[in-house]
Amino acid sequence: MSRLGKLLAGWTFRTATPTFEPGEAITAYVSERNGDGLTVRIGDSVIRVEDGEDAAVEDKIRLEVTSFDATNHVGTGEVVEVLGPDA
Amino acid sequence: MPEEPDIELSFRGGRLVSALPIALFIAWAIFQSGILGIGDTTGLVAGMLTGLIAGLLFVRGDWKDYADVIFAGMTRRVAATAVVAWLWAGMFAETIQVGGFVDGLVWAATVLNVGPGLFPAVTFLLAALLATGIGTGYGTAIAFTSLVFPAGLLLGANPVLLFGAILSGAVFGDNLAPVSDTTIVSAVTQDADIGGVVASRVKYAVVAAALAIAAYLVAGFGIPGVWGGMPHIDVAGEVSASVSPWGLVHLLDIALVIVLAVRGRHIIEAVSWGLLLAAAFNVALGAANLVDVSAGSMLLFSAPQNGLTQAVEALPLLGAVVETVPAGQVGVGGSVYSGAAGFFPLIVLTLLLVAGAEIMRAGGGFDAIQELVIDRVATTVRRAETTMVVGTALVNATVTINTAAEIAIAPYIATLGKRFNINGYRRANILDANTSALGYIFPWGGGLLAGYGAMQGLVGGEATPWFTAEMLVNPASVFPYVFHGWFLVAVFLFAAWTGYGREYVSDRTSEEVSRV
């Protein structure tokens, strides 16, 4: 990103509940781990990942959104790659 | 030296008891400076020593471990950095001051028609500029209190407002400067690149600064110059007799320090060069009779009268810094001496404070607070961000040396922020803004005390003979006037609630951290 781009990024009021489209690939930290699955909170939106592979809490992962309900701000996703805690 | 393993301490009464030394110190500081109105830094040293001894009584097991933790805290690099900055900046500021720099500023302000009403707002802008350039808010607070503060008083500006404006400028620079230690800590601990962090925090800093300028203008013209019986009329009379533009040549050695610092030279190196140039200017100005200054103003051995000392006094060169005096007045003096000596109590206090913070870490006090906060309070992204703002504020209230406070809270900000996928830039900004602001607001904050220490150095100073102990601004009375600090905290509370400037990890990935 250019210097000007960096300076101008984020001058907005960002929602607490961002929405995602099915098929969208995003990078995020794992918020919680329960059983086999993972919970990824992006603000107050929640994406559930059923097969969490070996990702731990605070690991950064690449995931693909498989479904998203914009009314309740919940969705599902699949892990594409586990980038690890220092990524 | 190899890194020693961290010692863990166990306290009777639980982990929070490890906060006792610092808690007792804060209570002491509030009692001494807030209630009794005594701004004596050495008194605070006694408070911190008492706190450290009180904490010892609650340690389970070997007391030697407690002692080792005190040593570990005192030898941390952050403490040494502050000590070095104070000693060098102190010598430099005092040397410029004896060279007539204050007179030069008063002359310039008179010529440019900057009156007492406008002076605080202008001071805020200039202090912000200097602090952003050199990256040390403490250094700025020290330099401006030594140099610009007396000039403002001579022009009739309100002293409390003026001191607040200087501290506000220091906050701005500490927050925004790429070379500021707090900026670097905030970026590195939140996995974000320094350039990106600085660019992303402009949107908060300018909003707060615009509000602060407006507030200084309103207060500057609204609050009369004569405050609480301070003898300003007498002081203003000093102007016409002594004012001369020649002290402004010291802008060159200040510029030299800034240029060297911005180009990445070590502070010891940058300030030493500035000091040498300032000394050369002083000798030249004194020799040309343009300013009443000499080598003896910078370093003077006042020796008892006897045959040997009188022979030394008569020598060329060496004799310029030696004088013989009656037995009762023997001592060493001059700007190099008094500039450094003015910080001795503050240096001791800083070392003890960092030791107190280390005990809180080793005793699990920080961990206890973190668990309470993450599990019970931060349940939504708004509440998480608000908790980050308030939590950083609370830690800064206890640790008081802002870089040390920032290092202590940084892991919790990272954990809490990552749980809601708050972007590294945003986390770094929340962390640094409050750390920068509050160290200059709390009466026991390191930045405020740094400026106050410099103000104490003005009492009976060689360049400010008119400045008396009654003119000192009580540290407990300045906090409402550190406008930029307050607005910065307010902007972040607003931002946490409304989402202004919020970015998620999925929005934008921060670039590689250029680790130092």
Interface residues (C-beta under 8 A of the other chain):
Chain A: M1 R3 K6 L7 A9 G10 W11 T12 F13 R14 T15 A16 P18 I26 T27 A28 Y29 S31 E32 V40 R41 I42 G43 D44 E58 K60 D86
Chain B: D191 G195 G196 A199 S200 V202 K203 T380 V381 R382 T415 K418 R419 F420 N421 Y425 R426 T498 G499 Y500 G501 R502 E503 Y504 V505 S506 D507 R508 T509 E511
